[in-house]
Amino acid sequence: MISDRFVKEMKNIVGNKNVLSSREECMCYSYDATGQEYLADLVVRPITKEEISQILVLANKEKIAVYPRGAATGMTGGCLPINGGLVIDLTRMNKIMEIDTENFWAIVEPGVITADLQTAAEEKGLFYPPDPASNKTSTIGGNIAESAGGLRGLRYGTTKDYVLSLEMVLPTGEIINLGSKTLKSATGYNLISLIVGSEGTLGIITKAVLKLLPQPECTHTLLAAFKDKEVTIATIIEIIKSKIVPAALEFMDRTAIQCVKEYFELNTDQIEAALIIEVDGREDTVEKEIRIIEEITKKRGATTKIAKNVKERNKLWLVRKSISPAIYKICFTKVNEDICIPRTKIVEMLNKIEEISKKYGIRVMSYGHAGDGNFHINILTDKRNKEEMKKVEKAIKEIFTYTIKIEGTLSGEHGIGNTKSKYLNLEIKETEMELMKKIKNLFDPANIMNPGKIFYN
């Protein structure tokens, strides 16, 4: 329980207007993209690392649970205050502090919106590749905490591949700096890799140095629509085997397509699956590669469309990025899981999901980053139906169990949070789990930092 004295101390640190305590105010911080709701006791909105340090010193002393929060676009409950306590809203820390056009780096605060950084980099002829579908709302701090992936992961990697240096505040209040501005570093343990993807359980990120790349000279995007799902997957393998590595290679099944059919310029009635494929680089190379890909897809019976300009390219990507919100047109509740599997196991996995769907009488939609094997498996349901939700839980466990059986992983980019924690032991064995818990305890001996996430019980 948070005392009046603690609230007063928070106001002394961040100012009265940046401490929110009414039920109505705290309700605005009670949710994320999972649809879960947990009410915090207090919300504070700091703007400096020193304020965060002071907040954590007091929270650690009082053993008050602390939940860092960005834009709440997470899919696994990562920012939810599941034990009540204190939410730290980082969205005021939203400065792009520097973009270095010679060393190719950006220095940003955690509340910077991903798309804003991408735009700022592009204005200087540079490129920040990580591109989660929520890029127009998600924050850099959240991306780092969850090790966010996105549409361009196949060629360019994910957020973890672009973090050079971090400033962060430990749960005990110390301010530390990890990594360096150099592209190489072999100095001591690589703590950057430990923090990226730690889901806010080890501290609060207050500044990041991110690697940038030169802006690609040319980009081409192609939509290929197929009448057969298995042929679609075979086409993915053939494209990769052709020694072309697309910037993006996205898959949509029939249900996903029907959700966003108004954005398609093709007749969707007989389309069973579709790919959106993007290549970038030097103009002469890109022109050649997109024609090779078009030839591969047409040979397998696809109907294709190549975007002629930026406007058409953005329209194609609107199809893909609109899927997640559009799902609510056909169901009351969606349960969104992201598994990652070897590409050669995609058909086997999708067939297994279809089998599980029929077994439990539930509807499942699959789409995602097929080029790197990262699929979003959405179960379309209604959380008000308790009996159906029991079936959903059983189906999810079977999907995860089979994912591990075929050498996949429980999450490619969403993280574990509280929604997947009960399944983590399917993948992480006892010795490795205990090692992770010891690391957590070393950073956060009072267990105040985002408790209830990653580890179950």
C-alpha positions as CSV (number, residue, x, y, z in Angstrom):
1,M,0.0,0.0,0.0
2,I,1.4,3.4,-0.9
3,S,1.4,5.9,1.9
4,D,0.5,9.6,1.8
5,R,4.1,10.3,2.8
6,F,5.3,8.4,-0.3
7,V,2.9,10.4,-2.6
8,K,4.2,13.6,-1.1
9,E,7.8,12.6,-1.7
10,M,6.9,11.8,-5.3
11,K,5.4,15.2,-5.8
12,N,8.6,16.8,-4.4
13,I,10.6,14.9,-7.0
14,V,8.5,15.4,-10.2
15,G,6.0,18.1,-9.3
16,N,2.3,17.9,-8.3
17,K,1.0,17.7,-11.9
18,N,3.2,14.7,-12.7
19,V,1.8,12.6,-9.9
20,L,-1.5,10.9,-10.7
21,S,-3.4,9.3,-7.9
22,S,-7.1,9.3,-8.6
23,R,-8.8,6.1,-9.8
24,E,-9.8,7.8,-13.1
25,E,-6.2,8.9,-13.8
26,C,-4.7,5.5,-12.9
27,M,-7.2,3.7,-15.0
28,C,-5.6,5.3,-18.1
29,Y,-2.5,3.3,-17.2
30,S,-4.2,0.1,-16.5
31,Y,-4.1,-1.6,-19.9
32,D,-2.0,-2.6,-22.9
33,A,-2.6,-4.3,-26.2
34,T,-3.4,-7.6,-24.5
35,G,-6.8,-6.4,-23.3
36,Q,-5.8,-7.1,-19.7
37,E,-6.5,-4.5,-17.0
38,Y,-4.6,-3.9,-13.7
39,L,-5.0,-0.8,-11.7
40,A,-1.9,1.0,-10.3
41,D,-1.9,2.8,-6.9
42,L,0.0,5.7,-8.3
43,V,1.5,7.0,-11.6
44,V,4.5,9.3,-11.8
45,R,5.8,11.1,-14.9
46,P,9.5,11.9,-14.6
47,I,11.6,13.7,-17.2
48,T,15.2,13.1,-16.0
49,K,17.4,10.2,-15.0
50,E,18.0,11.9,-11.7
51,E,14.2,12.0,-11.0
52,I,14.0,8.3,-11.8
53,S,16.9,7.5,-9.6
54,Q,15.3,9.3,-6.6
55,I,12.0,7.5,-7.3
56,L,13.6,4.1,-7.4
57,V,15.6,4.8,-4.2
58,L,12.4,5.5,-2.3
59,A,10.4,2.6,-4.0
60,N,13.2,0.2,-3.1
61,K,13.3,1.4,0.5
62,E,9.5,1.0,0.8
63,K,9.5,-2.2,-1.3
64,I,6.8,-0.7,-3.7
65,A,6.4,-2.5,-7.0
66,V,7.5,-0.4,-10.0
67,Y,6.3,-0.8,-13.6
68,P,8.0,1.2,-16.4
69,R,5.6,2.2,-19.2
70,G,6.0,3.6,-22.6
71,A,3.1,3.6,-25.1
72,A,1.6,0.3,-23.9
73,T,1.6,-1.4,-27.3
74,G,3.1,-4.6,-25.9
75,M,1.4,-7.9,-26.6
76,T,2.4,-9.9,-23.4
77,G,1.5,-7.6,-20.5
78,G,5.0,-6.2,-20.1
79,C,4.0,-2.8,-18.6
80,L,0.9,-3.9,-16.6
81,P,0.9,-3.2,-12.9
82,I,-0.3,-6.6,-12.0
83,N,0.4,-6.2,-8.3
84,G,-0.7,-2.6,-8.0
85,G,2.1,-0.3,-7.0
86,L,3.8,2.5,-9.0
87,V,3.7,3.0,-12.8
88,I,6.5,5.2,-14.1
89,D,5.3,6.8,-17.4
90,L,8.4,7.5,-19.5
91,T,6.6,9.3,-22.4
92,R,7.8,12.8,-21.3
93,M,11.4,11.7,-22.0
94,N,11.0,11.9,-25.7
95,K,14.0,13.9,-27.1
96,I,16.1,12.8,-30.0
97,M,19.2,14.3,-28.6
98,E,21.6,13.7,-31.5
99,I,21.8,12.2,-35.0
100,D,25.4,11.8,-36.0
101,T,25.7,11.7,-39.8
102,E,29.4,10.8,-39.7
103,N,29.5,8.0,-37.1
104,F,25.9,6.9,-38.0
105,W,24.3,6.8,-34.6
106,A,21.4,8.4,-32.9
107,I,21.1,9.3,-29.2
108,V,17.6,9.2,-27.9
109,E,15.5,9.1,-24.7
110,P,13.2,6.2,-24.0
111,G,9.9,7.9,-24.9
112,V,10.9,8.7,-28.5
113,I,8.3,7.2,-30.9
114,T,9.9,4.7,-33.3
115,A,8.5,6.3,-36.4
116,D,9.7,9.7,-35.3
117,L,13.3,8.4,-35.1
118,Q,12.9,6.8,-38.5
119,T,11.7,10.0,-40.0
120,A,14.4,12.1,-38.3
121,A,17.1,9.7,-39.6
122,E,15.7,9.7,-43.1
123,E,15.8,13.5,-43.2
124,K,19.5,13.2,-42.8
125,G,19.9,10.4,-45.4
126,L,20.1,7.7,-42.7
127,F,18.1,4.6,-41.8
128,Y,16.9,3.1,-38.6
129,P,15.7,-0.4,-39.8
130,P,13.8,-1.9,-36.8
131,D,10.2,-1.5,-37.8
132,P,7.5,-3.0,-35.5
133,A,4.0,-2.8,-36.9
134,S,3.2,-0.4,-34.1
135,N,6.1,1.9,-35.1
136,K,3.8,5.0,-35.2
137,T,3.0,4.6,-31.5
138,S,5.6,2.3,-29.8
139,T,8.5,3.9,-28.0
140,I,12.2,3.2,-28.3
141,G,12.4,2.3,-24.6
142,G,9.7,-0.3,-25.0
143,N,11.3,-1.6,-28.2
144,I,14.5,-2.2,-26.3
145,A,12.9,-3.6,-23.2
146,E,11.0,-6.2,-25.3
147,S,13.7,-6.6,-28.0
148,A,11.1,-5.7,-30.6
149,G,11.3,-7.1,-34.1
150,G,9.2,-6.0,-37.0
151,L,8.8,-6.2,-40.7
152,R,12.4,-5.8,-41.7
153,G,13.9,-8.4,-39.4
154,L,14.8,-10.8,-42.2
155,R,17.5,-8.7,-43.7
156,Y,18.3,-6.1,-41.1
157,G,17.8,-7.9,-37.8
158,T,15.8,-6.6,-34.8
159,T,16.2,-3.9,-32.1
160,K,18.9,-5.9,-30.3
161,D,21.2,-5.5,-33.4
162,Y,21.1,-1.7,-33.2
163,V,21.7,-0.9,-29.5
164,L,25.3,0.3,-29.0
165,S,25.1,1.9,-25.6
166,L,22.5,2.3,-22.8
167,E,22.2,4.6,-19.8
168,M,19.9,3.0,-17.2
169,V,18.8,3.3,-13.6
170,L,19.0,0.2,-11.4
171,P,16.2,-0.7,-9.0
172,T,18.4,0.5,-6.2
173,G,18.8,3.9,-7.8
174,E,22.3,3.8,-9.2
175,I,22.8,5.2,-12.7
176,I,24.9,3.1,-14.9
177,N,26.2,3.2,-18.5
178,L,26.7,0.1,-20.6
179,G,28.3,-0.5,-24.0
180,S,30.0,2.3,-26.1
181,K,29.5,4.3,-29.2
182,T,31.8,2.1,-31.2
183,L,30.6,-0.6,-33.6
184,K,32.9,-3.2,-31.9
185,S,33.5,-3.8,-28.2
186,A,35.1,-6.8,-26.5
187,T,35.4,-5.3,-23.1
188,G,34.1,-7.4,-20.3
189,Y,30.7,-9.1,-20.2
190,N,28.2,-7.9,-22.9
191,L,25.6,-6.5,-20.5
192,I,23.8,-4.7,-23.3
193,S,22.6,-8.0,-24.6
194,L,21.3,-8.8,-21.1
195,I,19.3,-5.6,-20.8
196,V,17.8,-5.7,-24.3
197,G,14.8,-8.0,-24.0
198,S,14.8,-8.0,-20.1
199,E,11.3,-6.6,-20.2
200,G,11.8,-3.9,-17.6
201,T,12.7,-6.4,-14.9
202,L,16.3,-5.2,-14.3
203,G,16.1,-1.4,-14.4
204,I,14.8,1.6,-16.3
205,I,16.4,2.7,-19.6
206,T,16.9,6.5,-19.7
207,K,19.1,6.9,-22.8
208,A,20.2,4.8,-25.8
209,V,22.8,5.1,-28.5
210,L,21.4,3.4,-31.6
211,K,23.3,2.4,-34.7
212,L,22.0,3.8,-38.0
213,L,22.7,2.8,-41.6
214,P,22.8,4.7,-44.9
215,Q,19.4,5.1,-46.4
216,P,18.8,2.6,-49.2
217,E,19.0,4.1,-52.7
218,C,15.9,2.3,-54.0
219,T,13.0,0.2,-52.6
220,H,10.5,-2.0,-54.4
221,T,7.5,-3.7,-52.9
222,L,5.5,-6.6,-54.4
223,L,2.2,-8.2,-53.4
224,A,1.7,-11.8,-54.4
225,A,-1.6,-13.5,-53.9
226,F,-2.0,-17.3,-54.0
227,K,-4.8,-19.8,-54.3
228,D,-2.9,-22.4,-52.2
229,K,-1.3,-21.9,-48.7
230,E,1.3,-24.6,-49.0
231,V,2.4,-23.2,-52.4
232,T,2.8,-19.8,-50.7
233,I,5.2,-21.2,-48.1
234,A,7.1,-23.1,-50.7
235,T,7.6,-19.8,-52.6
236,I,9.1,-18.3,-49.5
237,I,11.8,-21.0,-49.4
238,E,12.4,-20.6,-53.1
239,I,12.9,-16.9,-52.8
240,I,15.5,-17.3,-50.0
241,K,17.2,-20.1,-51.9
242,S,17.5,-17.8,-54.9
243,K,20.2,-15.9,-52.9
244,I,18.0,-12.9,-52.5
245,V,17.5,-11.7,-49.0
246,P,14.4,-9.3,-49.0
247,A,14.2,-6.5,-46.5
248,A,10.8,-7.9,-45.7
249,L,8.8,-11.0,-46.5
250,E,5.4,-11.1,-44.9
251,F,2.7,-13.8,-44.9
252,M,-1.0,-13.5,-44.5
253,D,-3.5,-16.3,-44.4
254,R,-7.0,-16.2,-45.8
255,T,-8.6,-15.0,-42.5
256,A,-6.1,-12.2,-42.2
257,I,-6.7,-11.2,-45.8
258,Q,-10.5,-11.1,-45.3
259,C,-10.0,-8.8,-42.3
260,V,-8.3,-6.1,-44.5
261,K,-9.9,-6.9,-47.9
262,E,-11.0,-3.3,-48.4
263,Y,-7.3,-2.4,-48.7
264,F,-6.6,-5.0,-51.4
265,E,-6.9,-4.0,-55.1
266,L,-7.3,-7.7,-56.0
267,N,-10.3,-9.9,-55.8
268,T,-9.9,-11.7,-52.5
269,D,-12.6,-14.4,-53.0
270,Q,-10.2,-17.1,-54.1
271,I,-7.0,-16.0,-52.3
272,E,-5.9,-18.5,-49.7
273,A,-2.7,-16.7,-48.7
274,A,-0.6,-13.7,-49.7
275,L,3.0,-12.4,-49.4
276,I,4.2,-8.8,-49.3
277,I,7.9,-8.8,-50.3
278,E,10.2,-5.8,-50.2
279,V,13.7,-5.5,-51.5
280,D,16.0,-2.5,-51.2
281,G,19.5,-1.3,-52.0
282,R,21.2,0.0,-55.1
283,E,18.8,0.7,-57.9
284,D,20.2,-1.6,-60.5
285,T,20.3,-4.5,-58.1
286,V,16.9,-3.9,-56.7
287,E,15.3,-3.7,-60.1
288,K,16.8,-7.1,-61.0
289,E,15.8,-8.7,-57.7
290,I,12.2,-7.6,-57.7
291,R,11.8,-9.0,-61.3
292,I,13.3,-12.4,-60.2
293,I,10.9,-12.5,-57.2
294,E,8.0,-11.6,-59.4
295,E,9.0,-14.4,-61.8
296,I,9.3,-16.9,-58.9
297,T,5.8,-16.0,-57.6
298,K,4.1,-16.0,-61.0
299,K,5.6,-19.4,-61.8
300,R,3.8,-20.8,-58.8
301,G,0.5,-19.3,-59.9
302,A,0.4,-16.0,-58.0
303,T,-1.3,-12.9,-59.0
304,T,1.1,-10.0,-58.4
305,K,1.3,-6.3,-58.1
306,I,4.4,-4.2,-57.9
307,A,4.1,-0.8,-56.3
308,K,5.0,1.9,-58.8
309,N,5.7,4.7,-56.3
310,V,6.0,5.5,-52.6
311,K,2.2,6.1,-52.3
312,E,1.4,2.6,-53.7
313,R,4.1,1.1,-51.5
314,N,2.6,2.6,-48.4
315,K,-0.8,1.4,-49.5
316,L,0.5,-2.2,-49.7
317,W,2.1,-1.9,-46.2
318,L,-1.2,-0.5,-44.9
319,V,-2.7,-3.9,-45.8
320,R,-0.2,-5.7,-43.5
321,K,-0.1,-3.1,-40.7
322,S,-3.9,-3.0,-40.5
323,I,-4.4,-6.7,-39.7
324,S,-4.0,-6.6,-35.9
325,P,-6.5,-3.8,-35.2
326,A,-8.9,-5.1,-38.0
327,I,-9.2,-8.5,-36.2
328,Y,-11.7,-6.9,-33.8
329,K,-14.2,-6.5,-36.7
330,I,-14.7,-10.3,-36.6
331,C,-14.2,-11.2,-32.9
332,F,-14.6,-9.7,-29.4
333,T,-11.3,-10.9,-28.2
334,K,-8.0,-11.9,-29.9
335,V,-5.2,-13.8,-28.2
336,N,-2.1,-12.9,-30.0
337,E,0.9,-15.2,-29.7
338,D,4.2,-14.9,-31.6
339,I,6.2,-18.1,-32.2
340,C,9.3,-18.3,-34.2
341,I,10.3,-21.5,-36.0
342,P,12.8,-22.7,-38.7
343,R,11.5,-21.7,-42.2
344,T,11.5,-25.3,-43.3
345,K,9.0,-26.2,-40.5
346,I,6.4,-23.5,-41.5
347,V,4.0,-25.8,-43.4
348,E,4.2,-28.4,-40.6
349,M,3.5,-25.8,-38.0
350,L,0.6,-24.2,-39.8
351,N,-0.9,-27.6,-40.4
352,K,-0.6,-28.5,-36.7
353,I,-2.3,-25.2,-35.8
354,E,-5.1,-26.0,-38.2
355,E,-5.4,-29.5,-36.5
356,I,-5.5,-27.9,-33.0
357,S,-8.1,-25.3,-34.2
358,K,-10.4,-28.1,-35.4
359,K,-9.8,-30.1,-32.3
360,Y,-11.0,-27.4,-30.0
361,G,-13.5,-25.7,-32.3
362,I,-11.8,-22.4,-32.2
363,R,-10.9,-20.0,-35.0
364,V,-7.2,-19.2,-35.6
365,M,-5.6,-16.6,-37.9
366,S,-1.9,-16.7,-38.9
367,Y,0.2,-14.0,-40.3
368,G,3.6,-12.4,-39.8
369,H,7.3,-12.3,-40.7
370,A,7.5,-15.5,-42.6
371,G,10.9,-14.8,-44.0
372,D,12.5,-15.3,-40.6
373,G,9.9,-17.8,-39.3
374,N,8.2,-15.4,-36.9
375,F,4.5,-16.0,-37.0
376,H,1.7,-14.2,-35.2
377,I,-0.9,-16.8,-34.2
378,N,-4.2,-15.1,-33.3
379,I,-6.9,-17.0,-31.6
380,L,-10.3,-15.3,-32.3
381,T,-12.5,-15.7,-29.3
382,D,-14.6,-14.0,-26.7
383,K,-13.2,-13.7,-23.2
384,R,-16.7,-13.4,-21.8
385,N,-17.2,-17.1,-22.7
386,K,-15.4,-18.9,-19.8
387,E,-15.8,-22.4,-21.3
388,E,-14.4,-21.3,-24.6
389,M,-11.4,-19.5,-22.9
390,K,-10.6,-22.9,-21.2
391,K,-10.3,-24.4,-24.7
392,V,-8.2,-21.5,-25.8
393,E,-5.7,-22.1,-23.0
394,K,-5.4,-25.7,-23.9
395,A,-4.9,-24.8,-27.6
396,I,-2.2,-22.4,-26.7
397,K,-0.3,-24.9,-24.7
398,E,-0.5,-27.4,-27.5
399,I,0.7,-24.8,-30.0
400,F,3.7,-23.9,-27.7
401,T,4.5,-27.5,-27.0
402,Y,4.7,-28.3,-30.7
403,T,6.7,-25.2,-31.4
404,I,9.4,-26.4,-29.0
405,K,9.2,-29.9,-30.4
406,I,10.2,-28.6,-33.9
407,E,13.0,-26.5,-32.4
408,G,11.2,-23.2,-32.4
409,T,10.9,-20.6,-29.6
410,L,7.9,-19.2,-27.7
411,S,8.5,-15.6,-28.8
412,G,10.4,-14.0,-31.6
413,E,9.6,-10.4,-30.6
414,H,6.8,-9.9,-28.2
415,G,8.6,-11.2,-25.1
416,I,7.1,-13.3,-22.2
417,G,5.5,-10.8,-19.9
418,N,2.8,-12.3,-17.7
419,T,0.8,-13.9,-20.6
420,K,3.5,-16.5,-21.5
421,S,5.3,-16.9,-18.2
422,K,3.4,-20.1,-17.3
423,Y,4.7,-21.7,-20.5
424,L,8.4,-20.6,-20.2
425,N,9.5,-23.9,-18.7
426,L,8.5,-25.6,-21.9
427,E,11.6,-24.0,-23.4
428,I,13.9,-22.9,-20.6
429,K,15.1,-25.8,-18.4
430,E,15.6,-25.7,-14.7
431,T,19.3,-24.9,-14.5
432,E,19.0,-22.0,-17.0
433,M,15.9,-20.8,-15.3
434,E,17.6,-20.6,-11.9
435,L,20.5,-18.8,-13.5
436,M,18.1,-16.2,-14.9
437,K,16.5,-15.8,-11.4
438,K,19.9,-15.3,-9.8
439,I,20.7,-12.5,-12.3
440,K,17.3,-10.9,-11.5
441,N,18.0,-11.0,-7.8
442,L,21.5,-9.5,-8.3
443,F,20.1,-6.5,-10.1
444,D,16.9,-6.2,-8.0
445,P,17.3,-7.8,-4.6
446,A,14.0,-6.4,-3.3
447,N,12.1,-7.6,-6.4
448,I,10.4,-4.3,-7.0
449,M,11.2,-4.0,-10.8
450,N,8.2,-5.2,-12.9
451,P,7.4,-8.2,-10.7
452,G,5.2,-10.9,-12.1
453,K,6.8,-10.8,-15.5
454,I,8.8,-13.5,-17.3
455,F,9.0,-15.8,-14.3
456,Y,5.9,-17.7,-13.2
457,N,5.3,-17.7,-9.4
